[in-house]
Amino acid sequence: MQNRAQSEAPEQRPVQHAESTGQPASAAQNKVVDQAIEQLAEIAALSSSVKQTYINQLNLAGKIATAEWQLTGRSLIVAAALVVCFGTGITLFWGSILLLLGYLLFQLSGSLLITASALVVLQFVLLIWCWRSLSYVLSQAGFSKTWQQLRLLFSTQHSANKQQEDQQC
């Protein structure tokens, strides 16, 4: 009698099948490896290009910063000169106003003492106003709130560190 499994199924040879596809598989693997190496070489070339671009941008940023620093210095010098000119102009204007008021007061009163006293009082009032304005501006320019916040930050941090040390003991 014949066995049914033998008559219906063809005989299979896995050893011969593996040998016949072994050579194309290694060729395909070599091709994939070659493609991967080419892609890695492209990535390396691109990263080198990106690195060089960043270095160039960094150099340009340094040059721009140097130029801006020089322009800022020149601008500050010009601004200081303009402030001096403005101050001189204001002083001359105030002097002219005092001369005009002095002339008018002398014409009205005919007394040099009254005219000089009035001009001194007027100058004194202007100096008091300038002093108060200066003290107000300087009080606003301080860093009292910043220092207060920094002290609070450090004291809070110091207190937290103390609490942590106490808990560890």
C-alpha positions as CSV (number, residue, x, y, z in Angstrom):
1,M,0.0,0.0,0.0
2,Q,1.0,3.5,-0.7
3,N,1.1,6.3,1.8
4,R,-1.2,9.1,1.0
5,A,1.2,11.9,2.1
6,Q,3.9,10.7,-0.2
7,S,1.8,10.5,-3.3
8,E,0.2,13.9,-3.0
9,A,3.0,16.2,-1.9
10,P,6.1,16.8,-4.0
11,E,9.4,16.2,-2.5
12,Q,11.0,19.4,-1.1
13,R,14.7,20.1,-0.8
14,P,15.5,23.0,1.5
15,V,19.2,22.6,1.2
16,Q,19.2,23.1,-2.6
17,H,16.8,26.1,-2.3
18,A,19.1,27.9,0.2
19,E,22.2,27.3,-1.9
20,S,20.5,28.7,-5.0
21,T,19.4,32.0,-3.3
22,G,22.5,32.5,-1.1
23,Q,24.6,34.2,-3.7
24,P,21.9,36.8,-4.8
25,A,21.2,37.5,-1.1
26,S,24.8,38.4,-0.4
27,A,24.9,40.6,-3.5
28,A,21.7,42.3,-2.3
29,Q,23.3,42.8,1.1
30,N,26.4,44.3,-0.5
31,K,24.3,46.7,-2.5
32,V,22.4,47.8,0.7
33,V,25.6,48.2,2.5
34,D,27.1,50.3,-0.4
35,Q,24.0,52.5,-0.4
36,A,24.1,52.9,3.4
37,I,27.8,53.9,3.1
38,E,27.0,56.4,0.3
39,Q,24.2,57.9,2.3
40,L,26.5,58.2,5.4
41,A,29.1,59.9,3.2
42,E,26.4,62.4,2.0
43,I,25.3,63.0,5.6
44,A,28.9,63.6,6.6
45,A,29.4,66.0,3.7
46,L,26.2,67.9,4.6
47,S,27.1,68.1,8.3
48,S,30.5,69.4,7.4
49,S,28.8,72.0,5.2
50,V,26.4,72.9,8.0
51,K,29.3,73.2,10.4
52,Q,31.2,75.6,8.0
53,T,28.0,77.6,7.5
54,Y,27.6,78.0,11.3
55,I,31.2,79.0,11.7
56,N,30.8,81.6,9.0
57,Q,27.6,82.9,10.6
58,L,29.4,83.1,14.0
59,N,32.2,85.1,12.4
60,L,29.7,87.4,10.8
61,A,27.9,87.9,14.1
62,G,31.2,88.8,15.7
63,K,32.0,91.3,13.1
64,I,28.5,92.8,13.4
65,A,28.8,93.0,17.2
66,T,32.2,94.8,16.8
67,A,30.7,97.3,14.3
68,E,27.7,97.9,16.5
69,W,29.9,98.4,19.5
70,Q,31.9,101.0,17.6
71,L,28.8,102.7,16.4
72,T,27.3,102.7,19.9
73,G,30.5,104.3,21.2
74,R,30.4,107.0,18.6
75,S,26.7,107.6,19.2
76,L,27.3,108.0,22.9
77,I,30.1,110.6,22.2
78,V,27.8,112.5,19.9
79,A,24.9,112.3,22.4
80,A,27.2,113.6,25.2
81,A,28.2,116.5,23.0
82,L,24.6,117.2,22.1
83,V,23.6,117.1,25.8
84,V,26.4,119.7,26.6
85,C,25.2,121.9,23.7
86,F,21.6,121.6,24.9
87,G,22.6,122.4,28.5
88,T,24.6,125.4,27.2
89,G,21.6,126.5,25.2
90,I,19.2,126.2,28.2
91,T,21.7,128.1,30.3
92,L,21.9,130.9,27.8
93,F,18.2,131.0,27.4
94,W,17.7,131.2,31.2
95,G,20.4,133.9,31.4
96,S,18.6,135.9,28.7
97,I,15.3,135.6,30.5
98,L,16.9,136.8,33.7
99,L,18.5,139.7,31.9
100,L,15.1,140.7,30.4
101,L,13.3,140.4,33.7
102,G,16.1,142.3,35.4
103,Y,15.8,145.1,32.9
104,L,12.0,145.2,33.2
105,L,12.2,145.2,37.0
106,F,14.8,147.9,37.0
107,Q,12.7,150.0,34.7
108,L,9.6,149.6,36.9
109,S,11.2,150.0,40.3
110,G,14.3,152.0,39.6
111,S,16.1,150.2,42.4
112,L,19.1,148.0,41.7
113,L,18.7,146.2,45.1
114,I,15.1,145.2,44.4
115,T,16.0,144.0,40.9
116,A,19.0,142.0,42.1
117,S,17.0,140.5,45.0
118,A,14.2,139.4,42.8
119,L,16.6,137.8,40.3
120,V,18.5,135.9,43.1
121,V,15.2,134.6,44.5
122,L,14.0,133.5,41.0
123,Q,17.4,131.8,40.5
124,F,17.1,130.1,43.9
125,V,13.6,128.8,43.1
126,L,14.8,127.4,39.9
127,L,17.7,125.6,41.6
128,I,15.4,124.1,44.3
129,W,13.1,122.9,41.5
130,C,16.1,121.3,39.7
131,W,17.4,119.7,42.9
132,R,14.0,118.1,43.7
133,S,13.6,116.9,40.1
134,L,17.1,115.4,40.2
135,S,16.4,113.7,43.5
136,Y,13.2,112.3,42.2
137,V,14.8,111.0,38.9
138,L,17.7,109.5,40.8
139,S,15.3,107.7,43.2
140,Q,13.5,106.2,40.2
141,A,16.8,105.0,38.7
142,G,17.7,102.8,41.6
143,F,17.5,99.0,41.8
144,S,15.8,98.9,45.1
145,K,13.0,96.5,44.0
146,T,15.5,94.3,42.2
147,W,17.7,94.1,45.3
148,Q,14.7,93.5,47.5
149,Q,13.7,90.6,45.2
150,L,17.2,89.2,45.2
151,R,17.4,89.4,49.0
152,L,14.0,87.7,49.2
153,L,15.2,85.0,46.8
154,F,18.4,84.4,48.7
155,S,16.8,84.4,52.1
156,T,14.1,82.0,50.9
157,Q,16.7,79.8,49.3
158,H,18.8,80.1,52.5
159,S,15.8,79.2,54.6
160,A,14.9,76.3,52.4
161,N,18.5,75.0,52.6
162,K,18.4,75.3,56.3
163,Q,15.1,73.3,56.5
164,Q,16.6,70.6,54.2
165,E,19.7,70.4,56.5
166,D,17.5,70.2,59.6
167,Q,15.4,67.4,58.0
168,Q,18.5,65.4,57.0
169,C,19.9,65.5,60.6
